[in-house]
Amino acid sequence: MRKSIVGSMISDENTVSVNSIIKPVEKKEARSQRVNILLKPSVYKAAKAKCKKLGISVNECINQFLENWVSEED
């Protein structure tokens, strides 16, 4: 069975509340790399609403998620 990328990023044993990971933070590094992604409209709408409640942009949310993911040990 093929595993999704998101499934490989988040395992059942390591599930943590998004609110404990994604937080408003002070920017420390200039962002210069651009990436285009395609999302389902429903996923984007839900993510945008959740980010608005947290007081951050969708871009900031994705940045923090990826920073946390790449800094984890295998």
Backbone torsions as a table, in degrees:
resi	resn	phi	psi	omega
1	MET	NA	136.6	-179.4
2	ARG	-81.7	131.0	179.5
3	LYS	-92.9	141.1	177.2
4	SER	-76.3	158.5	178.4
5	ILE	-63.4	-43.9	-179.8
6	VAL	-62.3	-39.5	178.0
7	GLY	-61.0	-35.0	178.4
8	SER	-75.1	-23.9	178.8
9	MET	-78.1	-33.9	-174.9
10	ILE	-125.7	110.8	177.8
11	SER	-98.8	160.2	-179.1
12	ASP	-60.3	-35.9	-178.2
13	GLU	-71.2	-27.0	-174.7
14	ASN	-109.1	18.5	-178.1
15	THR	-66.7	127.7	-178.9
16	VAL	-130.3	147.6	178.0
17	SER	-61.5	133.9	178.7
18	VAL	-58.3	-35.0	-179.3
19	ASN	-63.2	-25.2	178.6
20	SER	-84.1	-14.3	-179.2
21	ILE	-100.8	-47.7	-174.4
22	ILE	-94.1	116.1	-176.6
23	LYS	-142.6	153.4	173.2
24	PRO	-62.0	128.8	-179.9
25	VAL	-137.0	160.3	175.9
26	GLU	-79.2	134.9	-179.0
27	LYS	-73.5	131.8	-177.6
28	LYS	-109.4	-22.2	-174.1
29	GLU	-133.0	139.8	177.9
30	ALA	-68.3	141.2	179.0
31	ARG	-100.9	120.6	-177.8
32	SER	-127.1	-9.8	-179.4
33	GLN	-92.2	126.6	179.1
34	ARG	-105.0	141.2	178.4
35	VAL	-138.1	135.7	175.2
36	ASN	-102.4	135.0	176.1
37	ILE	-129.1	153.9	175.8
38	LEU	-111.9	129.7	-179.9
39	LEU	-123.4	153.9	170.5
40	LYS	-66.1	139.2	-179.7
41	PRO	-54.9	-37.7	-179.5
42	SER	-67.4	-36.7	178.9
43	VAL	-68.3	-44.1	179.1
44	TYR	-62.1	-43.8	-179.5
45	LYS	-61.3	-44.7	179.5
46	ALA	-66.7	-41.7	179.4
47	ALA	-64.8	-42.4	-179.8
48	LYS	-62.5	-42.0	179.0
49	ALA	-64.5	-41.7	-179.8
50	LYS	-67.2	-40.3	178.8
51	CYS	-64.9	-38.4	178.9
52	LYS	-61.1	-40.4	177.9
53	LYS	-64.0	-33.9	-179.9
54	LEU	-82.9	-11.6	-180.0
55	GLY	78.3	27.7	178.7
56	ILE	-131.7	165.6	177.4
57	SER	-85.6	163.4	175.6
58	VAL	-62.3	-39.2	177.7
59	ASN	-58.6	-45.7	179.2
60	GLU	-63.1	-40.1	178.5
61	CYS	-60.4	-48.0	-180.0
62	ILE	-64.4	-41.0	177.1
63	ASN	-58.8	-48.1	-179.2
64	GLN	-65.3	-40.7	178.8
65	PHE	-59.7	-48.1	-179.0
66	LEU	-66.9	-39.0	177.1
67	GLU	-60.2	-44.4	177.9
68	ASN	-65.1	-40.9	-177.3
69	TRP	-66.6	-45.4	-178.0
70	VAL	-74.1	-20.4	179.9
71	SER	-85.6	-11.2	178.7
72	GLU	-71.3	147.1	175.5
73	GLU	-81.0	147.6	178.7
74	ASP	-70.2	NA	NA
